[in-house]
Amino acid sequence: MTAVPKSNGKTRRNVLVALPLIVFIGVAALFYVGLGEGDPSKLPSALIGKPVPATDLPPVPGLSVDGKPVPGLTNATLKDSVSVVNVWASWCVPCHDEVPFLDALGKDKRIKLVGINYKDAPDNARRFLNRYGNPFVATGQDENGRTSIDWGVYGVPETFLIGRDGRIAYKLVGPLTADNLKSTLLPQIEKALAQ
């Protein structure tokens, strides 16, 4: 008769220790694939093609350019023009990184560049824009974040392209970069201008 080898308790213990790690890696891989291979800019927006949500944001208190107060943001601000709406905050590190690209967009006279200041203290927002320069023709203060939620904002920064018809034509999640500005946003702007 052949002897049956005894189960090694150490092997079983190693498998039990490794099991939670294996399950975690599997779940993480599913989330990664489910979010467009980890690219947050590929998150879908249910608002594409829909009218801009009702927006009535006051200006950032005390914000001015050349001695003139910078207005807040309303639906009328976006009327009859191709507009780029950037949702930003002074506490957002990627928002600091995208400033040069916003400056470039702000110089394009074919579009309106406007901002939504998200859950920020007015003093901090003013310091941010005074430090880097204000590329926005209007900046609404969304102190409690309610309007940004209506826009479908997941987090800052996010950028929306609004057509002349007042509908959201495109949404970019994450900061503007040299690459996504050239390969994605500028072609979308050209498309909106042609309509």
C-alpha positions in Angstrom: 0.0 0.0 0.0 1.2 3.5 -0.9 1.4 6.2 1.7 -0.7 9.3 1.1 1.5 12.4 1.6 0.3 14.6 4.5 -1.0 18.1 3.7 1.6 20.7 4.4 0.2 23.3 6.8 2.8 25.8 5.7 1.7 25.7 2.1 -2.0 26.1 3.0 -1.1 29.1 5.2 0.9 30.7 2.4 -2.1 30.4 0.0 -4.4 31.9 2.6 -2.0 34.8 3.1 -1.7 35.4 -0.7 -5.4 35.1 -1.4 -6.4 38.7 -0.4 -3.6 40.1 -2.5 -4.7 38.1 -5.5 -8.3 39.2 -5.1 -7.2 42.8 -4.7 -5.1 42.7 -7.9 -8.0 41.2 -9.8 -10.5 43.8 -8.7 -8.0 46.6 -9.4 -7.5 45.3 -12.9 -11.3 45.3 -13.5 -11.6 48.9 -12.3 -8.6 49.9 -14.5 -10.2 48.3 -17.6 -13.6 49.7 -16.7 -12.3 53.2 -16.5 -11.0 53.3 -20.1 -7.7 51.7 -19.3 -7.0 54.1 -16.5 -7.4 57.3 -18.6 -9.8 59.6 -16.7 -10.2 61.8 -19.8 -12.2 58.9 -21.3 -14.9 59.0 -18.6 -18.2 59.4 -20.5 -20.4 62.4 -19.9 -24.1 62.2 -20.1 -24.3 65.9 -20.8 -22.7 65.8 -24.3 -25.2 67.2 -26.7 -27.4 68.6 -23.9 -27.9 72.3 -23.1 -25.6 73.8 -20.5 -27.1 73.5 -17.0 -28.7 76.5 -15.4 -25.7 78.6 -14.3 -25.8 81.7 -12.3 -22.5 82.1 -10.4 -21.3 85.3 -8.8 -17.9 86.8 -9.6 -15.0 86.0 -7.4 -15.1 88.9 -4.9 -12.5 91.6 -5.6 -11.2 90.0 -8.8 -10.3 92.6 -11.4 -8.2 93.0 -14.5 -6.9 96.5 -15.3 -9.1 98.0 -12.6 -12.3 96.5 -14.1 -14.2 93.8 -12.1 -14.2 90.4 -13.7 -17.9 89.3 -14.1 -19.3 86.0 -12.8 -20.7 83.3 -15.1 -24.3 82.9 -16.3 -25.9 81.2 -19.2 -26.0 84.5 -21.0 -22.2 84.7 -20.9 -22.1 81.6 -23.1 -24.8 82.7 -25.5 -24.1 82.8 -29.3 -20.4 82.0 -29.0 -18.1 79.0 -28.9 -16.9 78.9 -25.3 -14.4 76.9 -23.3 -15.4 76.5 -19.7 -12.5 75.5 -17.3 -13.3 74.3 -13.8 -10.4 75.0 -11.6 -9.3 75.7 -8.0 -6.2 77.2 -6.4 -5.6 74.1 -4.3 -5.6 71.9 -7.3 -2.0 71.0 -8.3 -2.8 70.0 -12.0 -4.6 73.4 -12.3 -1.3 75.1 -11.8 0.2 73.0 -14.5 -2.4 73.8 -17.1 -2.1 77.6 -16.9 0.1 78.0 -19.9 -2.4 76.2 -22.1 -5.3 78.2 -20.7 -3.2 81.4 -21.6 -2.9 80.2 -25.2 -6.6 79.5 -25.4 -7.4 82.9 -23.8 -5.6 84.6 -26.7 -7.8 82.9 -29.3 -10.4 85.7 -30.1 -12.7 83.2 -31.9 -13.7 81.7 -28.5 -14.6 82.8 -25.0 -12.6 81.3 -22.2 -14.5 81.3 -18.9 -13.8 79.7 -15.6 -15.7 78.1 -12.7 -13.7 78.5 -9.5 -14.6 75.3 -7.6 -14.9 75.1 -3.8 -12.2 77.8 -3.2 -11.7 80.7 -0.9 -12.0 84.0 -2.8 -8.6 85.2 -1.4 -6.9 82.0 -2.7 -8.6 82.3 -6.1 -7.5 85.9 -6.5 -4.0 85.1 -5.5 -3.9 82.2 -8.0 -5.1 84.4 -10.9 -2.9 87.3 -9.9 0.2 85.0 -9.7 -0.4 83.4 -13.1 -2.5 86.0 -14.9 -6.2 85.7 -15.6 -7.0 84.2 -19.0 -10.7 84.2 -18.3 -13.2 86.8 -19.6 -15.6 85.7 -16.8 -15.0 83.6 -13.6 -17.9 82.4 -11.5 -17.3 81.3 -7.9 -18.9 78.0 -7.1 -18.1 78.0 -3.4 -20.3 75.0 -2.4 -19.7 73.0 -5.7 -23.4 72.7 -6.5 -23.2 74.2 -10.0 -20.2 72.0 -10.8 -22.1 68.9 -9.8 -24.9 70.0 -12.2 -22.3 70.2 -14.9 -21.3 66.6 -14.1 -17.8 67.5 -12.7 -16.0 64.6 -11.2 -13.1 66.7 -9.9 -10.8 69.5 -11.0 -9.6 70.4 -13.5 -12.2 69.7 -16.1 -12.8 71.6 -19.3 -16.0 71.8 -21.3 -16.5 73.0 -24.9 -19.8 74.8 -25.5 -21.2 75.3 -29.0 -23.0 78.4 -30.3 -26.2 76.5 -29.7 -25.6 76.5 -25.9 -25.0 72.7 -25.9 -22.0 70.9 -24.4 -20.0 69.7 -27.4 -17.1 68.1 -25.6 -15.7 67.4 -22.1 -12.1 66.9 -21.1 -11.5 65.3 -17.7 -8.1 66.2 -16.2 -5.6 69.0 -16.9 -4.9 70.5 -20.3 -1.6 69.3 -21.6 0.4 70.1 -24.8 -0.7 66.7 -26.1 -4.4 66.7 -25.4 -4.7 70.4 -26.4 -3.2 69.7 -29.8 -4.7 66.3 -30.5 -8.1 66.6 -28.9 -9.3 70.0 -27.7 -8.2 72.2 -30.6 -9.8 69.9 -33.2 -13.0 69.9 -31.2 -12.9 73.7 -31.1 -12.4 73.9 -34.9 -15.4 71.5 -35.3 -17.6 73.7 -33.1 -16.5 76.9 -34.9 -17.4 75.3 -38.3 -21.0 74.6 -37.2 
